[in-house]
Amino acid sequence: MQVLKTPDAAFDGLPDYHFAPHYVDVGGVDMHYVLEGPDHGPVIVLVHGQPSWSYLYRHTIKDLAAAGYRVYAPDLIGFGRSDKPADQTIYTYAQHVTWLSAFFSRLDLKDVSVVLHDWGGSIGLCVIAADPGRFARVVATNTAIVDGTLPMPEAWERFRDGVAASARLDVGALARDFCLRPMTDNVASAYDAPFPTRDHEAGPRAFPTLVPVTPDDPGAEIVRGAWKTLESFDRPFLTIYGQDDRIYAGAEQLFIGRVPGTEQQDHVVLDEAGHFIQEDQPRAFNDAILSFLKRSTT
């Protein structure tokens, strides 16, 4: 298996991202993660989605660490500073679940709070379902897990087809397109930094092909199995969604009422926020997480 690494120099001088790199072997490949906050603070893990990386959470990392939390922000395999297998077929739904599960087990993280965005939720909720005792509370943001029985929105189909047709992915332009708040050129360039060649793009190119669009797709069985556990998951479970997300607006209703932990939570829908609410409304997003953590631990 050919595994690529993005040169360290690509990450020099990125705006608001000055974190020391950390790595853990998750089964023959290295997963990068940011680690900030006091040594013995409550553990919270922030998991990104498509086509972003831990840069998405740069403001959240700082605010949570300043509030006393032990903050981990991994880069999924194929993204950020993590290893990038060049063969797109390596990236399957099941393999991503295996890699992320290994992150939690290799670092022996327990009593974990998690924030899950986009594919971070699609993968992360399956990880939680496989080992629910490890997790104390969940924040799901602009995400869903689908089993191929519901139609995907046209905006997602256009995104999938655009990724497949592109000779090179401009990840910064994609991130900018799904935000409402204007994004500066240097921030857009930071999103694109992990992908200096087409061979480095196998991870983000694979994700759109992994969404189950029929009940017979490989990922659909994984999702159905996860739902069996999530339907009895009673740990605190908050949703924070962007009102103007072209793909996931309203998808919080997939969880509210179906996952017991969503009951009696102050679920949040942020105005003037698209898919990347961490960019559009960073202060409101971080405040909602901190308020939830405080309420659910007192």
Secondary structure, DSSP 8 states (H G I E B T S, - for coil): --EE---GGGGTT-TT-----EEEESSSSEEEEEEES-TTS-EEEEE--SS--GGGGHHHHHHHHHTT-EEEEE--TTSTTS-EES-GGG--HHHHHHHHHHHHHHTT--SEEEEEETHHHHHHHHHHHHSGGGEEEEEEES-----SSS---HHHHHHHHHHHH-SS--HHHHHHHT-SS---HHHHHHHHTT-SSGGGGHHHHHHHHHS--STTSHHHHHHHHHHHHHTT--S-EEEEEETT-TTTTTGGGGTBTTBGGGTT---EEETT--S-HHHHSHHHHHHHHHHHHHHHT-
